[in-house]
Amino acid sequence: MIDPSKILISPYITEKMEYLNQNSKKGQIVIFKVNKKATKNQIKQAIYNMYKVKVKKVNIINQPYKKTRFRNIISKKSGFKKAILQLEIGSKIQFD
C-alpha cells in the first residue's frame, strides 16, 4: 500500500491540457504525474484527500523512457506514469 501523500508527484501542465479544458463539456481535465505503482482508485482517493474534489474518470498512461544524446554520450531520461483526470461538472482545481 502506498502512502496517499506520495501518490501524486506533480501537476503536468501542457498546451494539450489547456486545449482539452477549453473544448471539454464534461468537466475540467487535469493531468498529474503519479507514482508508478498507483492504481486508479488510489489516485481518486488522493485527489479527494488533497483538493476535496470528486473525480469522475481516471485514465492512466505509462510514458516510456527516452534516449538522449549529448556529445556522443547516450543516456536515458526516465519514464513516468501520468493520470488524466476528469473532474465532476462544476469542480475545479486551481494551480498558481
N, C-alpha and C positions, 0 to 999 in steps of 0.2 A: 504494500500500500504506500502510495506516495503522499508526502505531506502536502496539504492543499495550497500552502503558500509557495511551494516550489513547482507547481504545475504550470502556471503562466509565467513565461520568461519575459516577454516584452511585446508591446503592440507592433504590428508590422504595417506601417503606413506607406502606401504606394499610390501612384496615379490610377492604377486599375481599381483600387479600393474606393477612391473618390468617385470614379465613374460608376461603379456598382451602386454606391449610395445615391447618386443623383437619379439613376434610372430604375431604382428599386421601388416597387409599390407595396411590397410585403413587409417592410420594416428596415431598420438600419442594418447594414452589413459591417462587421468588424472582423479584422484578422489579427491573430496573435501567434507568436512563436511559442510553442509549448514543449514540455518535457517529452522526450521520445517514447517513454513508457506510459504516457497518459492516455486514458480512454475517453470516449465521448461523454459518458456520464460524469466522470471526474472533472472534465473541463466545464460542463454545465454547472456543477456544484461550485467550482472555484469562482466562476464569473458571478454567480449569485452571492457568494460569501463576500467577495471583494467590492462589487459595484451595486449590489441589491437590484439587479436587473434579471428578468427571466429570458432565457434563450429558447427560441422556437425550434431551431435546427442547427446541427453541427456537421460540417464536412471537414474531413482531415486529408491533408496532402503531405506525403513524405518527399521533401526536396532532397535529391541525391547530392553527393559531394561533387565538386567541380575541380578539374585540373587547371592549374595556372602555371605560367612560365614567366620567369624573370631572369634575364641574363643566362639563358641556357640551364637554369635550375628549375626542375619541375617539382611542384608541390601541390598539395590538395587544400581546398577550402572545405571545411567540414559541412556535411549536410545537416538539415534540421527538419523538424516536423512543424507544420503550421495548421492552425484551425481556423476555418471560415465560419463565423457565427452569424446567424440571422436572428436578430432580437425581435421580441414581440412588438406589435404596432404601438407606437406612442412612446416606446422606451428608447433612451439614448445614452451613450457613453461619451463624455467629452474628454478629449486629450488636449492638454495645454502645451 
